[in-house]
Amino acid sequence: MSYISRKLYETIREKGFVCVGLDSHMDYIPTYIKKKYNNDPEACLTAYNQAIIDATSDITAIYKLQIAYYEANGIAGLKAYRNTLQYLKQHELLSIGDIKRGDIAATAKEYARAHFDGEFAADFVTLNPYMGLDSITPYLDYLKRGDKGVFVLLRTSNPGAEDIECLDYQGKPLYFHIGDALQELTAEFDNEPYSPLGLVVGATHAEEASEIRQRYSKQFFLLPGYGAQGAKAENIRNYLTDFNGGVVNSSRGIIKYYQKFADGDTTEAKFANYTREAVIKMREDIYGA
Ligand SMILES: O=C(O)c1cc(=O)[nH]c(=O)n1[C@@H]1O[C@H](COP(=O)(O)O)[C@@H](O)[C@H]1O
């Protein structure tokens, strides 16, 4: 049985579908944190993430850490990445390592070890399948183990998705070929209520939503694009299936929401309130309350 897909399903049911994107940049960090930690990147990024997590964890299903934001700060950034994943684990909160890996099988095996079992272990990772299925199969052992899951890029939110992913091949978009192959690859899995192999589907495009949802009815969707990229709530509802079939990511729309009001200068309590407010507004908008 896939423990992790059941856990995600139950967590979404209990806390809602929000995925807070910890795309944490030094420029977003409030002055009170920077002063306290003397601008030290490891300490600042860690404290910032912890403040966001503490303010939102009862209304957030899962946290996604986009690794580029940490790598850009070198070793100090990667330590903050590790610290945050550990903090989430200590508080029994779910995590996605947004690493978007894709490489030959031997290399993929090492990525899997690093991001599922090593210091950077997350509950889920994101993968890029466009190098072929052998770049995905090394992760499947962990999915069979039951405690890990993946979200594989299907139809992404960016304008460039049109360049390759959406090309027509033999009468259907390339991404359907990818999705169908991925579905076959995991057909033998325990796919109840959803498969531990989920799909990344940008919420910025409404036209294909119903077709994609129907075709991949056993896949959780990771839906980025809400907030900063302008995805509309009505697009997202189509993908969510009773609000339990996936998670909706917003990164900048939540973690720098406070800057709209406070311009980088705020107190600990106000930062927590603003950040929480951003998640509440997102939920209300998407639930249609
Ligand atoms: O895999 C992803 O998370 C992803 C896929 C995609 O199609 N589009 C997309 O924006 N993302 C990620 O989702 C986040 C979106 O950030 P915001 O636009 O600030 O909400 C970033 O971490 C992106 O790397």
The ligand as a MOL file (V3000), in Angstrom:
LIG
                    3D

  0  0  0     0  0            999 V3000
M  V30 BEGIN CTAB
M  V30 COUNTS 24 25 0 0 0
M  V30 BEGIN ATOM
M  V30 1 O 7.0020 21.8410 -10.9290 0
M  V30 2 C 6.6450 22.9480 -10.5360 0
M  V30 3 O 6.4820 23.1510 -9.3410 0
M  V30 4 C 6.2820 23.9810 -11.5280 0
M  V30 5 C 5.7810 23.5200 -12.7380 0
M  V30 6 C 5.2020 24.4280 -13.6330 0
M  V30 7 O 4.6390 24.0520 -14.6520 0
M  V30 8 N 5.2040 25.7480 -13.3240 0
M  V30 9 C 5.7560 26.2270 -12.1650 0
M  V30 10 O 5.6920 27.4530 -11.9340 0
M  V30 11 N 6.3520 25.3580 -11.2670 0
M  V30 12 C 6.9690 25.8630 -10.0130 0
M  V30 13 O 5.9290 26.4040 -9.2050 0
M  V30 14 C 6.3720 27.5810 -8.5380 0
M  V30 15 C 5.5540 28.7550 -8.9730 0
M  V30 16 O 5.9000 29.8890 -8.2440 0
M  V30 17 P 4.9740 31.1950 -8.1960 0
M  V30 18 O 4.7450 31.5880 -9.6150 0
M  V30 19 O 5.8060 32.1950 -7.4250 0
M  V30 20 O 3.7090 30.8320 -7.4840 0
M  V30 21 C 7.8640 27.6820 -8.8500 0
M  V30 22 O 8.5660 26.9880 -7.8250 0
M  V30 23 C 8.0110 26.9560 -10.1630 0
M  V30 24 O 9.3160 26.4160 -10.3090 0
M  V30 END ATOM
M  V30 BEGIN BOND
M  V30 1 2 1 2
M  V30 2 1 2 3
M  V30 3 1 2 4
M  V30 4 2 4 5
M  V30 5 1 4 11
M  V30 6 1 5 6
M  V30 7 2 6 7
M  V30 8 1 6 8
M  V30 9 1 8 9
M  V30 10 2 9 10
M  V30 11 1 9 11
M  V30 12 1 11 12
M  V30 13 1 12 13
M  V30 14 1 12 23
M  V30 15 1 13 14
M  V30 16 1 14 15
M  V30 17 1 14 21
M  V30 18 1 15 16
M  V30 19 1 16 17
M  V30 20 2 17 18
M  V30 21 1 17 19
M  V30 22 1 17 20
M  V30 23 1 21 22
M  V30 24 1 21 23
M  V30 25 1 23 24
M  V30 END BOND
M  V30 END CTAB
M  END
